[in-house]
Amino acid sequence: MNILGIGISWHDCSAALVVDGQVVAAAEEERFSRNKHASGEVPINAARFCLETASMKPSDIDLIAFPWSLEAYRRHAKTNMSRNFFRNPSKALRYLVRGERQFGVMDSALQRCIQQLGLGPGDVDIEYVEHHLAHASSAYHLSGFEEAAILTVDGVGEFTTCLMGEGKGGDIKILRETIKPDSLGLFYSTVTDYLGFRPNDGEFKVMGMSAYGDPEKADLSFMITHTEDSFRINEENVWVSKSNGYKRHRYPEELIRRLGPERTGDALTEPYMHIAARAQKDLEEAVLRLIEKDLGNQLHRHGRLCFAGGCALNVRLNRKIIQHPLIKELFVQPAAHDAGISLGAATYAGNQRGETIAKMPHAFLGPAFGEKEIKAALERFRIPFEVHEDIEAYTAKLLADGEIVGWMQGPMEFGPRSLGNRSILGHPAYPGMSDDINGRIKFREKWRPFCPSILRERGAEILSHDHDSPYMTLSYDVSPDWRDRIPEAVHVDGSARPQLVDQTTNPRFYRLIQEFEKRTGIPVLINTSLNRRGEPMVCRPEEALAMLFGSGLEYLVMGNHVVCKKALVSHEMKELELQMTSSPKSST
């Protein structure tokens, strides 16, 4: 069966194709439109890419799976209303009618996307899958686990904010759900907004900042309270409407009164680092309590947990989870945020129709470009280049010499993490390397950490933990013996968010790290996404070239082709920079 998942949310829309239970392709619309998070867009380019990858026509689609359900909204609206009616009856009633309007907007966008694919009304069946069931399926059905506990945590989908369930024999059973306004995702996003970052984009910055603070020096109990079994959110202080927010933010003036002026600038300062630390601790405490109270019986039996939703990308939280005595194995969907719901809707719909969903083998599910296409892009802009047959050995020498290299190979990653195909790479022991990448190339805050990509068989030695980590979704304490050997890839708290690189799933990147180890004795590279601050990850060769000439990056390796800015004379540089800044945005 050919199932196309179309994910349309308020952000991070995407498409995914599942054929006879196998994930064939998946991509985020932002990689094509070049509008980060693709807010307000429909994933038409991503959907067309998925069909082209499988050599399919739109008429070959048997089913479209859409991760939003009006029926689920209506069901949970009653729970929300029972909590709010006596305190704020007008607001409770507004929630009842808002879902109909929201569904109309989203279904209209879905129909527009289907029409742009060339299909008419009734040409293809549509299954509407609950948002959190799509998250749950994206984790459980693609984990390869026969039996596992399931946890999803994000802002809100319909009314659900957390889902605790169990998967067994391919079936998902919901054990309990938490309902808006009790939302850990919206709590964390409110703090993100107050700290001067963009909600649904800057939460990982709050997570990084939290390592520098002391949670005991801040109090957010006026926003979140912890109960014996769960948590409660004070919705008067969390994710308020922009009309009621301070300067049209999503936080009220009460936060300014209690916490002080909103943060500005890029520096690490007090009290903001302590507020970040407090928010992080509150998130961790709440999630661990959900795991213990709602999933404890299941985890006592097998110790396996599948985790998805936007909060599942919080690797500091995941470190606490993997350290918990109940947990033996943890699978986090690499596209755990809303980009992953297109994939989850498709796998859930397939499972409901009796298909066996295969384990997700890797996240390299996006567009790929061959040597001919790379060469054509270089020649189009008349950019000098070299070709090296042993590109891994050549690039390893550059990296060993302290050069920073843009690395574009094979299919693009699905999800927010660069996994060795759209990466900026550096030497993890070269003094000042992380500051150089942050300041001169990424143009982002200097305190932001970088991830180490490690040969898989060396992971246990370096991380003092033998759990697999192929997707940069987990965090570990780096072994004391290695902290001083790879200081540029270790966070201030001694932790790292690693990618363990497997020879089977990414042989070229694996061999590059091998070649680097031959020259340095270090089986690790700094790996960060090939993009600048505020931009989506690079997809096409043209965008990689724009990145090269629009930043302090000196080397770009695409396939076997190498471009070196240092080799260009000044007048060539000016001409090329002008060409790249005026080049058109990508499209399909």
BAKOLZA-159768 format. One record per residue (C-alpha): residue number from 1; x, y, z. Coordinates in Angstrom, 2 decimals, m for minus. Layout:
N
(NUM,(X,Y,Z))
...
END
This chain:
588
(1,(0.00,0.00,0.00))
(2,(1.30,3.48,m0.89))
(3,(0.59,5.89,1.96))
(4,(1.56,9.56,1.75))
(5,(1.71,11.36,5.07))
(6,(1.08,15.08,4.78))
(7,(1.94,17.00,7.93))
(8,(0.45,20.48,8.15))
(9,(0.88,22.21,11.50))
(10,(1.52,25.79,12.57))
(11,(5.19,25.06,11.97))
(12,(7.52,22.38,10.53))
(13,(5.20,20.98,7.86))
(14,(6.51,17.92,6.01))
(15,(5.67,14.90,3.89))
(16,(6.59,11.22,4.13))
(17,(5.97,8.17,1.97))
(18,(5.50,4.66,3.35))
(19,(5.22,1.81,0.84))
(20,(4.16,m1.63,2.08))
(21,(5.33,m0.77,5.59))
(22,(8.74,0.59,4.50))
(23,(9.71,4.24,4.89))
(24,(10.79,5.33,1.40))
(25,(11.23,9.11,1.69))
(26,(10.58,11.99,4.07))
(27,(11.43,15.69,3.97))
(28,(10.59,19.00,5.58))
(29,(9.12,21.74,3.42))
(30,(11.57,24.32,4.80))
(31,(14.42,22.61,2.95))
(32,(12.73,23.46,m0.36))
(33,(11.05,26.80,0.37))
(34,(14.07,28.05,2.39))
(35,(11.66,29.50,4.97))
(36,(12.80,28.09,8.30))
(37,(10.08,25.97,9.92))
(38,(7.86,26.63,6.85))
(39,(5.30,28.50,8.93))
(40,(2.05,29.02,7.07))
(41,(3.08,26.78,4.17))
(42,(1.81,23.48,2.78))
(43,(4.37,20.72,2.06))
(44,(3.80,20.50,m1.66))
(45,(7.50,20.44,m2.57))
(46,(8.19,17.79,0.06))
(47,(5.26,15.68,m1.18))
(48,(6.41,15.92,m4.80))
(49,(9.91,14.90,m3.75))
(50,(8.56,11.80,m1.97))
(51,(6.65,10.70,m5.06))
(52,(9.59,11.38,m7.38))
(53,(11.88,9.31,m5.15))
(54,(9.56,6.32,m5.53))
(55,(8.96,7.02,m9.24))
(56,(5.25,7.36,m8.49))
(57,(2.49,9.44,m9.97))
(58,(m0.10,11.08,m7.68))
(59,(m2.64,8.56,m8.93))
(60,(m0.48,5.79,m7.41))
(61,(m1.27,7.02,m3.89))
(62,(m3.65,4.66,m2.11))
(63,(m4.14,6.75,1.03))
(64,(m3.24,10.15,2.45))
(65,(m2.68,10.23,6.22))
(66,(m3.19,13.58,7.95))
(67,(m2.06,14.04,11.60))
(68,(m4.96,16.04,13.04))
(69,(m8.37,14.81,14.13))
(70,(m11.51,16.87,14.69))
(71,(m13.09,13.93,16.49))
(72,(m10.22,13.90,19.02))
(73,(m10.56,17.67,19.49))
(74,(m14.27,17.36,20.24))
(75,(m13.67,14.48,22.66))
(76,(m11.03,16.28,24.72))
(77,(m12.72,19.68,24.60))
(78,(m15.17,18.36,27.16))
(79,(m12.32,17.60,29.58))
(80,(m10.86,21.08,29.09))
(81,(m14.30,22.64,29.53))
(82,(m14.95,20.83,32.81))
(83,(m11.78,22.35,34.24))
(84,(m12.35,25.90,33.01))
(85,(m16.10,26.43,32.81))
(86,(m16.78,27.72,36.32))
(87,(m13.65,29.87,36.43))
(88,(m13.87,31.26,32.89))
(89,(m17.00,30.06,31.08))
(90,(m16.60,32.31,28.03))
(91,(m13.08,30.97,27.42))
(92,(m14.24,27.37,27.82))
(93,(m17.00,27.89,25.27))
(94,(m14.58,29.54,22.84))
(95,(m12.44,26.42,22.93))
(96,(m15.43,24.33,21.85))
(97,(m15.95,26.33,18.65))
(98,(m12.28,27.08,17.96))
(99,(m11.58,23.48,16.98))
(100,(m14.12,23.58,14.18))
(101,(m12.47,26.70,12.82))
(102,(m8.95,25.30,13.21))
(103,(m9.93,22.08,11.48))
(104,(m11.46,24.07,8.65))
(105,(m8.24,26.02,8.16))
(106,(m6.05,22.91,8.29))
(107,(m8.33,20.78,6.14))
(108,(m8.46,23.59,3.58))
(109,(m4.66,23.63,3.50))
(110,(m4.62,19.84,3.08))
(111,(m7.09,20.01,0.19))
(112,(m4.98,22.75,m1.42))
(113,(m1.89,20.54,m1.17))
(114,(m3.77,17.56,m2.67))
(115,(m5.05,19.75,m5.49))
(116,(m1.54,21.02,m6.24))
(117,(m0.43,17.40,m6.54))
(118,(m2.95,17.09,m9.36))
(119,(m5.65,15.14,m7.53))
(120,(m9.28,16.14,m7.39))
(121,(m11.87,15.82,m4.60))
(122,(m12.52,12.16,m3.84))
(123,(m9.60,10.90,m5.93))
(124,(m7.84,9.54,m2.85))
(125,(m8.99,8.44,0.60))
(126,(m7.86,10.47,3.63))
(127,(m7.36,9.17,7.14))
(128,(m7.30,11.75,9.95))
(129,(m4.93,10.54,12.67))
(130,(m4.77,12.07,16.15))
(131,(m1.72,14.31,16.51))
(132,(m0.24,12.47,19.48))
(133,(m1.01,9.05,18.02))
(134,(1.04,10.15,15.00))
(135,(3.89,11.11,17.35))
(136,(3.50,7.80,19.18))
(137,(3.57,5.77,15.96))
(138,(6.62,7.63,14.66))
(139,(8.50,6.42,17.73))
(140,(7.05,2.99,18.49))
(141,(6.41,1.57,15.03))
(142,(9.82,2.69,13.75))
(143,(11.81,1.65,16.83))
(144,(11.97,m2.04,15.96))
(145,(10.67,m2.91,19.45))
(146,(8.00,m5.59,19.70))
(147,(6.92,m4.27,23.10))
(148,(7.64,m0.87,24.65))
(149,(6.23,1.93,26.75))
(150,(5.36,5.06,24.77))
(151,(5.62,8.70,25.80))
(152,(4.83,11.81,23.75))
(153,(5.30,15.35,25.07))
(154,(4.86,18.58,23.13))
(155,(2.95,21.86,23.12))
(156,(m0.51,20.71,22.11))
(157,(m2.15,18.56,19.45))
(158,(m5.93,18.93,19.33))
(159,(m6.12,19.20,23.16))
(160,(m3.61,16.52,24.16))
(161,(m0.20,17.64,25.45))
(162,(1.21,14.33,26.74))
(163,(0.33,10.76,25.87))
(164,(1.38,7.78,27.93))
(165,(0.81,4.44,26.26))
(166,(2.14,1.02,25.47))
(167,(2.96,m0.73,22.23))
(168,(2.71,m4.47,21.88))
(169,(2.65,m6.59,18.76))
(170,(2.24,m3.49,16.63))
(171,(m0.80,m2.19,18.52))
(172,(m0.77,1.09,20.45))
(173,(m2.86,1.36,23.61))
(174,(m3.37,4.77,25.24))
(175,(m3.03,4.57,29.03))
(176,(m3.50,8.24,29.92))
(177,(m3.36,11.68,28.34))
(178,(m2.82,15.13,29.80))
(179,(m4.96,17.89,28.37))
(180,(m4.31,21.57,27.71))
(181,(m3.67,23.86,29.60))
(182,(m1.39,21.37,31.36))
(183,(1.35,21.52,28.73))
(184,(5.05,21.09,29.40))
(185,(5.82,22.13,25.84))
(186,(3.93,25.42,26.16))
(187,(5.53,26.04,29.56))
(188,(9.01,25.62,28.09))
(189,(8.14,27.71,25.02))
(190,(6.85,30.53,27.24))
(191,(10.20,30.63,29.03))
(192,(11.90,30.48,25.63))
(193,(10.01,33.60,24.56))
(194,(10.81,35.43,27.80))
(195,(14.51,34.62,27.40))
(196,(14.58,36.36,24.01))
(197,(14.42,33.33,21.73))
(198,(11.84,32.45,19.13))
(199,(9.29,29.87,20.33))
(200,(9.26,26.62,18.33))
(201,(12.84,27.42,17.34))
(202,(14.88,28.51,20.34))
(203,(13.96,25.91,22.95))
(204,(17.25,24.08,22.36))
(205,(19.05,27.36,23.17))
(206,(17.31,27.46,26.54))
(207,(18.42,23.86,27.05))
(208,(22.04,24.79,26.24))
(209,(21.91,27.86,28.46))
(210,(20.53,25.84,31.37))
(211,(23.87,24.09,31.86))
(212,(25.41,27.40,32.97))
(213,(22.77,28.21,35.60))
(214,(21.69,27.18,39.08))
(215,(18.02,26.14,39.23))
(216,(17.85,26.95,42.93))
(217,(18.35,30.63,42.12))
(218,(15.05,30.93,40.23))
(219,(11.43,30.12,41.05))
(220,(8.83,29.32,38.39))
(221,(6.21,27.85,40.73))
(222,(3.80,30.59,39.65))
(223,(3.87,28.92,36.20))
(224,(4.09,25.19,37.01))
(225,(3.39,23.13,40.12))
(226,(4.32,19.50,40.63))
(227,(1.77,17.09,42.07))
(228,(2.29,13.59,43.42))
(229,(1.29,12.01,40.12))
(230,(1.71,14.73,37.52))
(231,(1.91,18.53,37.14))
(232,(m0.39,21.53,36.75))
(233,(0.07,24.63,34.64))
(234,(m1.19,28.08,35.58))
(235,(m2.58,29.14,32.23))
(236,(m2.79,32.78,33.31))
(237,(1.03,32.86,33.14))
(238,(1.78,30.36,30.38))
(239,(1.34,30.79,26.62))
(240,(m1.17,33.60,26.79))
(241,(m2.69,35.10,23.65))
(242,(m0.60,37.79,21.99))
(243,(m3.33,40.33,22.71))
(244,(m2.87,39.62,26.43))
(245,(0.89,39.18,26.29))
(246,(3.58,41.63,27.28))
(247,(4.45,43.62,24.12))
(248,(2.46,40.98,22.15))
(249,(4.68,38.13,23.35))
(250,(3.31,34.79,24.58))
(251,(4.09,35.62,28.22))
(252,(2.15,38.06,30.43))
(253,(3.45,41.10,32.26))
(254,(3.41,38.96,35.41))
(255,(6.70,37.36,34.27))
(256,(8.32,40.79,34.07))
(257,(7.05,41.62,37.55))
(258,(8.33,38.38,39.05))
(259,(11.47,37.67,37.01))
(260,(12.60,41.10,35.85))
(261,(13.01,42.66,32.38))
(262,(13.03,40.34,29.39))
(263,(16.44,39.20,28.21))
(264,(18.12,40.95,25.29))
(265,(21.38,40.29,23.41))
(266,(23.37,37.09,23.01))
(267,(25.46,37.02,26.19))
(268,(25.11,34.66,29.14))
(269,(23.94,36.77,32.07))
(270,(22.15,36.47,35.38))
(271,(19.37,35.86,36.26))
(272,(18.52,34.45,32.85))
(273,(20.81,31.43,32.94))
(274,(19.27,30.48,36.30))
(275,(15.74,30.84,34.89))
(276,(16.74,28.54,32.03))
(277,(18.14,26.03,34.53))
(278,(14.94,26.16,36.58))
(279,(12.75,25.60,33.51))
(280,(14.92,22.67,32.50))
(281,(14.72,21.11,35.94))
(282,(10.94,21.57,36.10))
(283,(10.61,19.86,32.71))
(284,(12.81,16.96,33.79))
(285,(11.00,16.46,37.10))
(286,(7.59,16.46,35.44))
(287,(8.54,14.02,32.67))
(288,(10.29,11.60,35.02))
(289,(7.22,11.61,37.24))
(290,(5.00,10.75,34.25))
(291,(7.34,7.90,33.37))
(292,(7.35,6.52,36.90))
(293,(3.63,6.90,37.64))
(294,(2.05,6.10,34.29))
(295,(4.57,3.78,32.64))
(296,(6.27,2.16,35.61))
(297,(4.43,m1.17,35.34))
(298,(5.35,m1.56,31.67))
(299,(8.95,m0.50,32.18))
(300,(9.43,m2.92,35.07))
(301,(8.67,m5.72,32.60))
(302,(10.96,m4.77,29.71))
(303,(12.66,m1.40,30.29))
(304,(12.01,m0.09,26.75))
(305,(10.69,3.42,26.10))
(306,(9.78,5.13,22.81))
(307,(9.70,8.93,22.99))
(308,(8.46,11.61,20.57))
(309,(6.98,15.12,20.51))
(310,(8.91,18.38,20.50))
(311,(10.17,17.92,24.08))
(312,(11.80,14.63,23.04))
(313,(14.49,16.70,21.26))
(314,(15.64,17.98,24.67))
(315,(18.79,15.90,25.08))
(316,(19.44,17.00,28.67))
(317,(16.04,15.57,29.55))
(318,(16.87,12.42,27.60))
(319,(20.09,12.02,29.57))
(320,(18.03,11.94,32.77))
(321,(15.71,9.39,31.20))
(322,(18.47,7.07,30.02))
(323,(20.06,7.26,33.50))
(324,(16.79,6.28,35.20))
(325,(16.86,2.75,36.67))
(326,(13.58,1.85,34.91))
(327,(15.07,2.47,31.46))
(328,(17.20,m0.08,29.62))
(329,(16.56,1.04,26.02))
(330,(15.36,4.41,24.75))
(331,(14.35,5.18,21.18))
(332,(13.76,8.82,20.30))
(333,(12.34,9.55,16.87))
(334,(15.01,11.66,15.09))
(335,(12.24,13.94,13.76))
(336,(10.47,14.01,17.12))
(337,(9.03,17.50,16.57))
(338,(6.06,18.27,14.33))
(339,(8.03,17.45,11.17))
(340,(7.75,13.81,12.25))
(341,(3.95,13.67,12.37))
(342,(3.66,13.14,8.61))
(343,(5.77,10.02,9.04))
(344,(3.86,8.93,12.13))
(345,(0.47,9.43,10.49))
(346,(1.54,7.29,7.53))
(347,(2.93,4.48,9.70))
(348,(m0.12,4.53,11.98))
(349,(m2.51,4.35,9.03))
(350,(m0.51,1.49,7.55))
(351,(m0.52,m0.42,10.81))
(352,(m4.29,0.05,11.13))
(353,(m4.65,m1.61,7.74))
(354,(m2.69,m4.68,8.78))
(355,(0.72,m3.74,7.44))
(356,(3.87,m4.57,9.39))
(357,(5.91,m1.41,9.77))
(358,(9.65,m1.96,9.33))
(359,(12.21,m0.49,11.69))
(360,(13.58,2.89,10.62))
(361,(17.10,2.02,9.38))
(362,(18.43,5.60,9.19))
(363,(17.32,9.22,8.74))
(364,(18.83,9.81,5.28))
(365,(15.45,10.15,3.60))
(366,(15.76,13.44,1.72))
(367,(17.06,14.62,m1.68))
(368,(20.45,13.47,m2.98))
(369,(22.62,15.00,m5.71))
(370,(25.13,13.11,m7.83))
(371,(28.50,14.14,m9.20))
(372,(26.97,15.40,m12.47))
(373,(24.53,17.67,m10.66))
(374,(27.25,19.00,m8.36))
(375,(29.56,19.71,m11.29))
(376,(26.74,21.43,m13.20))
(377,(26.07,23.77,m10.26))
(378,(29.77,24.66,m9.99))
(379,(30.07,25.32,m13.70))
(380,(26.88,27.35,m13.74))
(381,(28.49,29.88,m11.40))
(382,(31.94,29.41,m12.96))
(383,(33.43,28.36,m9.63))
(384,(36.91,26.77,m9.74))
(385,(37.05,23.34,m8.12))
(386,(39.20,20.25,m7.70))
(387,(38.15,16.61,m7.89))
(388,(39.70,14.07,m5.49))
(389,(38.95,10.38,m5.88))
(390,(39.93,9.64,m2.26))
(391,(37.85,12.48,m0.89))
(392,(37.78,11.04,2.63))
(393,(41.57,11.03,2.97))
(394,(41.88,14.51,1.43))
(395,(39.20,15.97,3.73))
(396,(40.63,14.24,6.79))
(397,(43.97,15.96,6.16))
(398,(42.25,19.35,5.98))
(399,(40.46,18.68,9.25))
(400,(43.61,17.37,10.94))
(401,(45.34,20.62,9.95))
(402,(42.66,22.63,11.75))
(403,(40.55,23.62,8.73))
(404,(36.76,23.86,8.98))
(405,(34.99,22.02,6.17))
(406,(31.46,22.13,4.77))
(407,(30.54,18.54,3.90))
(408,(27.63,17.69,1.57))
(409,(27.10,14.06,0.62))
(410,(24.26,11.75,m0.33))
(411,(20.62,12.05,0.82))
(412,(19.69,14.89,3.14))
(413,(18.78,14.10,6.74))
(414,(15.15,14.06,7.92))
(415,(14.88,15.96,11.18))
(416,(16.80,18.89,12.67))
(417,(20.18,17.19,13.21))
(418,(23.04,16.99,10.75))
(419,(24.20,13.38,10.68))
(420,(27.12,13.56,8.29))
(421,(25.46,14.43,4.97))
(422,(24.79,18.17,5.43))
(423,(27.45,19.09,7.96))
(424,(30.07,21.58,9.04))
(425,(33.00,19.59,10.41))
(426,(35.92,20.51,12.65))
(427,(38.75,19.20,14.83))
(428,(37.44,18.54,18.37))
(429,(40.82,19.20,19.99))
(430,(41.88,22.28,18.02))
(431,(41.92,25.28,20.41))
(432,(39.19,27.81,19.69))
(433,(37.49,25.63,17.07))
(434,(33.98,25.92,18.57))
(435,(34.25,29.70,18.98))
(436,(35.47,29.99,15.40))
(437,(32.55,28.00,13.99))
(438,(30.00,29.84,16.14))
(439,(31.31,33.31,15.38))
(440,(32.74,33.24,11.87))
(441,(30.56,30.63,10.15))
(442,(27.30,29.99,12.02))
(443,(26.93,33.59,13.31))
(444,(25.37,32.38,16.54))
(445,(25.88,32.71,20.30))
(446,(29.42,31.82,21.31))
(447,(28.29,29.69,24.27))
(448,(26.40,27.22,22.07))
(449,(27.87,23.66,22.20))
(450,(28.71,21.33,19.33))
(451,(28.12,17.63,18.86))
(452,(30.72,14.91,18.41))
(453,(30.33,12.33,15.65))
(454,(32.09,9.20,16.89))
(455,(32.96,5.85,15.33))
(456,(30.27,3.57,16.70))
(457,(32.62,0.98,18.16))
(458,(34.43,3.68,20.18))
(459,(31.27,5.12,21.73))
(460,(31.27,3.15,24.98))
(461,(34.89,4.09,25.65))
(462,(34.34,7.81,25.10))
(463,(30.88,8.14,26.64))
(464,(31.11,5.56,29.45))
(465,(27.82,4.14,28.18))
(466,(27.04,1.38,25.70))
(467,(23.60,2.60,24.56))
(468,(23.38,3.32,20.83))
(469,(22.96,6.95,19.72))
(470,(22.73,7.27,15.92))
(471,(20.59,10.43,15.77))
(472,(22.02,12.98,18.25))
(473,(18.86,12.66,20.33))
(474,(20.59,11.49,23.52))
(475,(23.16,13.09,25.80))
(476,(25.84,11.41,27.90))
(477,(28.55,12.37,30.33))
(478,(31.85,12.20,28.50))
(479,(34.44,9.91,30.07))
(480,(36.99,11.89,32.14))
(481,(39.79,10.41,30.02))
(482,(38.28,11.97,26.90))
(483,(37.08,15.36,28.12))
(484,(40.54,16.86,27.77))
(485,(41.14,15.11,24.45))
(486,(38.05,16.51,22.69))
(487,(37.32,19.72,24.65))
(488,(35.73,21.55,21.71))
(489,(32.95,18.93,21.53))
(490,(32.20,18.79,25.28))
(491,(29.62,21.07,26.93))
(492,(30.36,23.09,30.05))
(493,(28.76,20.40,32.25))
(494,(31.01,17.64,30.85))
(495,(28.30,16.18,28.62))
(496,(27.97,15.71,24.87))
(497,(25.15,14.99,22.42))
(498,(26.84,12.36,20.25))
(499,(26.19,10.69,16.95))
(500,(27.57,7.17,16.81))
(501,(28.44,6.66,13.15))
(502,(27.74,3.27,11.67))
(503,(29.69,1.92,8.70))
(504,(26.57,0.33,7.20))
(505,(24.28,3.37,7.19))
(506,(26.87,6.03,6.27))
(507,(30.06,4.42,4.91))
(508,(31.57,7.64,3.50))
(509,(31.25,9.60,6.73))
(510,(32.47,6.60,8.71))
(511,(35.59,6.33,6.56))
(512,(36.24,10.07,6.87))
(513,(36.36,9.74,10.67))
(514,(38.60,6.68,10.30))
(515,(41.00,8.67,8.14))
(516,(40.94,11.52,10.66))
(517,(41.77,9.07,13.46))
(518,(44.79,7.80,11.48))
(519,(46.21,11.33,11.47))
(520,(45.22,12.47,14.98))
(521,(44.48,9.41,17.11))
(522,(40.98,10.85,17.68))
(523,(37.95,8.91,16.32))
(524,(35.74,12.00,16.68))
(525,(34.74,15.02,14.60))
(526,(32.80,18.14,15.55))
(527,(29.59,18.00,13.53))
(528,(27.03,20.80,13.19))
(529,(24.42,21.47,10.55))
(530,(25.39,23.09,7.27))
(531,(23.48,26.34,7.67))
(532,(23.77,29.82,9.10))
(533,(21.78,31.22,11.99))
(534,(18.11,31.54,11.10))
(535,(18.34,29.45,7.92))
(536,(17.19,25.89,7.16))
(537,(19.79,23.20,6.65))
(538,(21.29,23.20,3.16))
(539,(19.54,20.94,0.67))
(540,(20.95,21.59,m2.85))
(541,(24.48,22.32,m4.11))
(542,(23.47,25.91,m4.90))
(543,(22.56,26.52,m1.26))
(544,(25.82,24.97,m0.07))
(545,(27.70,27.37,m2.34))
(546,(25.69,30.31,m1.00))
(547,(26.66,29.17,2.50))
(548,(30.33,29.01,1.50))
(549,(30.43,32.49,0.01))
(550,(28.15,34.04,2.61))
(551,(30.15,32.99,5.67))
(552,(33.69,32.53,6.93))
(553,(33.76,28.94,5.69))
(554,(36.87,28.30,3.55))
(555,(36.34,24.76,2.24))
(556,(33.30,23.04,0.80))
(557,(33.31,19.37,m0.17))
(558,(30.39,18.14,m2.28))
(559,(30.72,14.55,m3.45))
(560,(34.28,14.34,m4.75))
(561,(34.37,18.06,m5.62))
(562,(36.28,20.56,m3.46))
(563,(35.95,24.34,m3.51))
(564,(38.58,26.36,m1.65))
(565,(38.00,30.07,m1.18))
(566,(41.64,30.57,m0.24))
(567,(42.61,29.59,m3.77))
(568,(40.53,32.36,m5.31))
(569,(42.02,35.82,m5.96))
(570,(40.17,38.82,m4.58))
(571,(38.39,39.91,m7.77))
(572,(37.10,36.36,m8.32))
(573,(35.80,36.31,m4.74))
(574,(33.82,39.53,m5.18))
(575,(32.28,38.30,m8.41))
(576,(31.32,34.93,m6.90))
(577,(29.86,36.48,m3.74))
(578,(27.70,38.73,m5.92))
(579,(26.52,35.75,m7.99))
(580,(25.65,33.65,m4.95))
(581,(23.78,36.39,m3.07))
(582,(21.64,37.02,m6.16))
(583,(20.98,33.32,m6.94))
(584,(17.32,32.22,m6.80))
(585,(15.80,30.27,m3.93))
(586,(15.55,26.55,m4.39))
(587,(12.43,24.94,m5.75))
(588,(11.44,21.57,m7.09))
END
